[in-house]
Amino acid sequence: MTVDTKARLAELRERMSAQGVDLVALAPSPHMDWLVGFHPMLCERPCLLLVGPEHEAFLMPALNAEGARESTAIPFYVWSDDVGPRAAFAEALANVGGTAARHVAFDETMRIDFAMLLLDALPGAKRSFTDDTLGYLRMRKDEREYAALKKNALIADRAMQAGFAAIRPGMTESELAAIISDHFSAEGAPMQFAVVATGPNGAFPHHHTGDRKLAEGDAVVMDIGGRTDGFPSDITRMAVVGRAPEGYGEIHSIVERAVQAALKAARPGVLARDVDAAARKVITDAGYGEYFVHRTGHGMGIGGHEPPYITATSDTELAEGMVFSIEPGIYIPGRFGIRLEDIVILRADGPEILSGLSRDVYGAAIPG
Amino acid sequence: MTVDTKARLAELRERMSAQGVDLVALAPSPHMDWLVGFHPMLCERPCLLLVGPEHEAFLMPALNAEGARESTAIPFYVWSDDVGPRAAFAEALANVGGTAARHVAFDETMRIDFAMLLLDALPGAKRSFTDDTLGYLRMRKDEREYAALKKNALIADRAMQAGFAAIRPGMTESELAAIISDHFSAEGAPMQFAVVATGPNGAFPHHHTGDRKLAEGDAVVMDIGGRTDGFPSDITRMAVVGRAPEGYGEIHSIVERAVQAALKAARPGVLARDVDAAARKVITDAGYGEYFVHRTGHGMGIGGHEPPYITATSDTELAEGMVFSIEPGIYIPGRFGIRLEDIVILRADGPEILSGLSRDVYGAAIPG
């Protein structure tokens, strides 16, 4: 990914100044990708990008230095396995003017062993995360980011259809996930995750895809995503094997109405919590409120989950260009779960859905 | 993975007591897998396993609670997206007797936003990582762990051979990695990483596999790993396309001698740094010391990188049952890199190599 690091650093510093943040510390993460267009491989060796009021610096493990040097002109403070990172870190911190920082914003994904370098060096500093700086700046996507997200969404649609076409009673969740993975790979967008949750497993929103065999009458939650061009996809659709379980149709239509209520509520200027409330009201009014155990959605960009989060308490004001999921669900313990998820980009007149795939349940025929 | 959590908690508490640690805090990670046999999906929602002197508790996001309940009887302190984790965390901390903890050992992989809950609650506590507790306990592998690692190593051997067989001038690094990935998948051990670094890219130890096309005369570093049965593999071998580049043979044989020196040095009772020194001396004496830019190896178990680290400064005393890599390398900027990596388990009389694959360079023929 090629990015205009100089322009993005300027945007970041303007925001840091407005928020009273005098040091931003990033780990190899989507924030780093956004700012400099790449990240060194994340391992247990501390690697940090420090951004001070005027200067920036990379704390860089020696074995990544040669490779990373091709991607950025930011000064490196290199440390080797035999010496450790402390001296190089101290020098980097001093050279970005961070030695007396009063307010440090941490990349929220940073490993605590990396962060401890900063916590030890700046014991009295105020600590926060990047919600108000990088998180804020990254929420609104430009048309190039939109194009990459749209491309990924259409690949995910086709991977989902490959999954639908393969469903047979007797196959395992893992086998179905492997077929979806093969499709993602064939389109050059390696699969990043697949929650394939069949029958009662569907009642676990984060089910670990496993060895359960699909059986006639199963509802199947398929929540899948791949990644190419530096951006991800994320979509959830439902299938049933043969005849749907009792009560399925009614609950599917409640979840569908919740999606539509959220789509209708999502407009520039509206608070994220009002979108959550719109979806939740449909489900609560239908008597299933206690079975909708998560927020309505999450933002998506370089990172799979990022601001804006669509929760019951979020005061984030939605704006044009924001990209987020709408994914209400109802989970009936011991029976099945139903979740329908679309990624949308917010336009002036409302959300544009990236996927072209209907949210209807896919009915997999029983062969023979 | 089924584990005897009660026995492992007892082992952990004995070690905590010996080290003066009165609270261990784990994130979804290999440490959690080792202790309780599973981990909930890691996302941005704080999920912690707190272990106090007598009690333990899970801080658990609501949407993972139903699924996780099937895997453990440890008490859950559940929080939902609309309320946030603070109150549940405070209750969990109090109930493991952690409110006045004086020494907290953090899972070093924990996200700083999870860790901040503890840092805010225990501002005066001593902070350390798990090297002396979980890291220490997990270094020595039992025969069940050995069996899983051995199985993975042999799958990786076959994936490597599938890669060797596919090498052709004109294919890209990514295409070669995809063939290796297909092999891992076909054996039920999804690929976790593949550094395929061709020609001058080989000089970057952590090269991002990319679009460079293989050409005649390229040396190819292939560092690959998959995962099944809860354990990983990790192996590096070399290939050349047609005629090897000038000087290749000499440097390959230096790296091979460095591997052999490390294998010879690695005995129970020896310090990890002496194994690093043995490999490094061969390379330094041959005049390439400055081109060996990383440690000699890392431990491997549930985690791909874990103690013991085989570095120039490690005082860890090696013992029977420890599993670690030996992977010296020489990286000539602009030309090529050579790394040879084997995973070994330390036996009473020395290291047993898990792979059955020769460390000789694989010569890929030029077709036609």
Interface residues (C-beta under 8 A of the other chain):
Chain A: F38 P40 M41 C43 E44 A62 L63 N64 A65 E66 G67 S80 D81 D82 G84 F106 D107 E108 T109 M110 R111 I112 D113 A115 M116 L119 R127 F129 A178 S181 D182 S185 A203 F204 P205 H206 H207 H208 V293 H294 R295 H305 T311 A312 T313 Y331 P333
Chain B: F38 P40 M41 C43 E44 A62 L63 N64 A65 E66 G67 S80 D81 D82 G84 F106 D107 E108 T109 M110 R111 I112 D113 A115 M116 L119 R127 F129 A178 S181 D182 S185 A203 F204 P205 H206 H207 H208 V293 H294 R295 H305 T311 A312 T313 Y331 P333
